[in-house]
Amino acid sequence: MKNKKDELLPEYNFDYSNAVRGKYYKKLIKEGSNIIILEPDIADAFHDSESVNKALRSLLEIARSTASSGKLEKRAGN
């Protein structure tokens, strides 16, 4: 049996000139997916999924606390 390590090349050259950006985009949107496509300016602001999730969790926390305080004010006003 051939060793898998022997099958790996030290370097691979990929021809990206034939690559198609967003090749599966419409299919993923149609079928439903947890993949989110960020606009380029937003993607530039975040380095990885962790930073996006952290920012969105912070936003959710603010929205929930604002919504909670708004409900309390409405009840107190009635």
N, C-alpha and C positions, 0 to 999 in steps of 0.2 A: 504494500500500500504506500502510495506517495505521500510524503509529509506535506500538510497544508501550507506550512511556512515556505516550502519550495515553490509553491504555485504563485505566491505574491511577488509582484515586481517591486523594485525599490522606488519606482516612480511611474505614475500613469499620466498620459497626456489625453485630455478629453477635448473633443471638438465641440465647443460651445456655439459655434456658428449655426449649428442645426437645432439648437435648443429653442423651445417655444415657451414663452412666458405665459403663465396662466392657462396652460393646456387643459387642466382639469377643473378650472374655476366654475364654469357653468354647471358641470355635472355635480360638483360638490354642493353648490347652492341649491340645485334642483332636488337632490336626494336628502338634503339636510345634513349638516355636519357641525362639529364643534370648532371647525377651523374658521377663524375670523381674518378677513383681509383688511389690513390697515392702509390708510392713505399714506403716501410717501413721507409727508411732513410729520405725521404722527409716528411712523416707524422710526424716523430719524431721532425722535426724542427718547426712545426706549431702546435699551441694549439687548433685552432678552424677555422671555415670557414672564419671568419672576418680577421684573420691574413693572410690566404692564399690569399684572395681577395685583401687585401692591398698590399701584395708583388707583385702580378700579375699586379695590376694597376700601380704600380711604374715602373715595367719592361716595360709595354706598353708605358708609358709616355717617358721613356728613348729611347725606340725603335722608337717612332714617332718623337721625337726631333732629333735623329740621322739621321733618314731617311730624314727629312725635310732639315737639314743642308747639307746632301749629295747631294740632288737634287739641292740646290742652288749653290753648288760648281761646279757641272757638267755644269749648265747653264752658270755660269760665265766663265768657261774655254772654252766654244765654241765660 
